[in-house]
Amino acid sequence: MKTGILCIHGFTGGPYEVQPFVDYLEANTDWQIVVPTLPGHGEILELKSLTAESWMMAAEQALRMLQKEVDRVYVVGFSMGGIIAIYLALRYKIDKMVLLSAAAKYINPAQLLHDIGDVAKKIVEGKSEENTLFQIYSKKLRATPIPAALEFVRLVKMVEPYYEQITIPVCLVQGKKDGIVPYTAAPFLFDHIKSTNKQLIFSDSGKHHICYSDDCQNWFPQALAFLREEVQEKIC
């Protein structure tokens, strides 16, 4: 039985956001992995005039193409991509999901201020170029139109009423130091999703870009074991 994985990145991001986990999956499985770039996203942001439907439809198209080539599909969604993954699971046959920093809630003010404080300190010390967070925030603030940000919020609101319709196996991974998605978002989703097979993994040191967390080598194997569990069950 051939397995495929669709990995969906977050708002204003790109495939690089999930690349470390993709690399781990490629090194440890023979699964077919697809990581599309959502419209207007990637290294250069061009989000003007794009809508929530643009991103959802692009993910749908990638999923349908993958489904034609494999027997079983798993979806990995990061941040906004996690919400899009839930949307896809409501409409298509998906065997399992892994939701990374899923944006069921967004903006953790306390942690965001702490991170910005770290950035400010680096600027004063003349080391801002060494701070990845500074580069990410400065780039996104310059390139993200307000209407696009509102579309992101609208996408989350569109899917929110349907969390309880999710019954497929789900693994949620959340960093406790996330400055964008509060770590309470994962327990919120865990409680509302009606899956009987669900798992919640916390990263104590993880920030929003959870695939780059210091402890990712701890949770990467856990997430893969969760995905493999179903394969073993179906073989037996």
N, C-alpha and C positions, 0 to 999 in steps of 0.2 A: 504494500500500500504506500503510495507516494504522498509525502507530506509537504505542504507549502506554508510559508509564514509571510504575512503581510505586516510590515512595520510602518507605522504612521508617526511622523514627527509632530512637533508642536507649533503653536502660533508664532509667527515671525522667525521660525527656525528652519531646519533643513535636515536631511538624512544624517548629518554629522552628529545630531543630538542623540541618536540611538546607535551610532556606529560601533562603539565598544561592545555593546551587547550583541550586535549583528556579527562582529568579528568572533566573539565567543561561540555563538551558535554555529557559524561556518566551520570553526575549528573542531567542534564536537558532534556535529550531525552531518548527514548528507541531505538535509532538507533544502528545498528550493526557497530562497529568501528574496522578497521583493520590497524595495524601499523607495516608493515614489516621492517626488518633490511636489508638494501641493502648489497650485497656481499662485504666482506672485511671491513664492518663498525661495529659500536657498541662500546662496552667498550674497546675492544682490536682491534686495527686497523691492518689489513692484506691486504694492498692495492696493493702489488706488483703483476704485471702481469694482473691486472684487467683493464677493458676498460669501456668507456662510455656505450657501448652496454650491458655490464654486468649489469649495474645499471638500464638501461632503460628496459631491458628484465625482470628483477626481478620485477619491478613495474608493467609491463604488466601482468605478471603471477598472481600477487596478485589481480590486477583489474579483470581479467577474472574469477578468483575463486569467488570473491565477487559478480560479476554480476550474477553468477549462483544461488546465495542465496537470492538476494533482487530484488525489482522492480525498484528501483531508486538509482543512485549512485552519490555522491558528492565526490570531491577530494580536500584535503587540502595539499598544498605543501610548505615546508619551504626551503628557500635558493635554493640550487640546486634542491631540491625536487619540488620547484615551477616551474622550467623549465621542469622537467620531467612530472609534471602535465599538462603543456601546450602540451607537446609531446603526452601524452595519449589522450588529448581532440581532437587532430588532427586525431586520429586513431579509437577512440571508442566513443560510446554514453555515455556522461557524462552530468548530468543535471546542475550542478553548480560547480564552483571552488572557493576556498579561497586561495590566494597566500600570504604567509607570508615571508617578506624579500626576495622576489624572486630575484635570482641572474642574472637578465638581464644585469646588470653591476656589477662589483666586485672590491673590494679594494678601500676604501675611505682613501687615504693617510693621510689627515689632522686628521680625527677622529682616525685612527689607531695609529698615533703618539701620540695623546693625551692619548689614552688608555694605550699605552706602557709606557708613562710618568708616569701614575698612578701606573702601575706595578712596575716601577723602584723605585718610592717613597716607595712603600710597602716593596720592597726588602731592601732598606736602613734602613727602620724602623724595619726590622726583622719580618714583618707580611705577607710575600709572600704567606704562606700557607692559609691565610685567604682570599686571592684574587682569586676568581673563574676564572677571566680572565687570570691571570698568569698561573693557572693550565691547563686551556684549551689550551692556546697558546704553553706552553712548551711541553705538551704531543703531540700535533699535529705536531709541528716542528720536533720532534724526530722521529715520526712514519709515516710521509707522504713522500713517494718517489716522486721525481720530475716528473717521467712519469705519476703518478696518477694525480698530479696537472694539467698536460697538458691534460689529458683525461677529467678532469672537464671543462677546457676551451673549449675543442673540443665539448663537449656536448652542452654547451651554444651556440656555433657558429652554430652547426647543426640545432638547433631549431629556432634561431633568425630570419631567413628569413620568417618564417611562422606565426609570431605573428598576422598579419592582417587577417589570416584565422579563428581566434577564434571569434565565435559569441555567445557562450553560456554565461549566466550570470556569472560575475566574481567580487569578492571582493578582493581588494588588501590592505594589512596592512604593513606599513613601519615605522620603527623607524628613527627619525631624527638624532640620534646620533650613527647610525650604523657604525662600523669601518671596515666592510667587504663589504657590499653592500651600495653604496651611496644612500641617500634618494631620489635622482633624478631618481633612477631606477624605482620606482613605477609610477611616472607621465609619464615616458617614455613608460612603458608598457600600462598604462591607455590610452595614446594617440594612440598607435599602434593597440591595440586590438579593433576589430570592434563590440563588443557586444553593444547592445542597453541598456542592463541592466547591469551596472557596477558601482562599488562604490570604493572610495579611502579613506582609514582611515590612518591618521598619528598619531604616538605616539611621543609626544614631548620629552619624556625622554627615549624612547626605543633605545636599542642598537641592535646588530645583533640577539641575542637570544631573539626575540620579545615576546615569550611566557613567559618569565621571567621578563618582563618589570614591572616597578613600577605601571604603569597604565593599566595593562592587564585586570583588572576587569572592566575597561571602555569599552575596545574594544571587549572583549569576547562576551558580550551580543549583541553588534552591529553585529558581524560576524554571530552569531547564528540567529539573527533576519533576516539577509540577506538570510540565508539558509532556514529558515522557511517560508519566504515570498512566495516562489514558491509552497510549500506544500499547503498553504492557497489558492493560485491562482488555483491550480489544483482541489481542493476540491469544490470550488465554481461552 
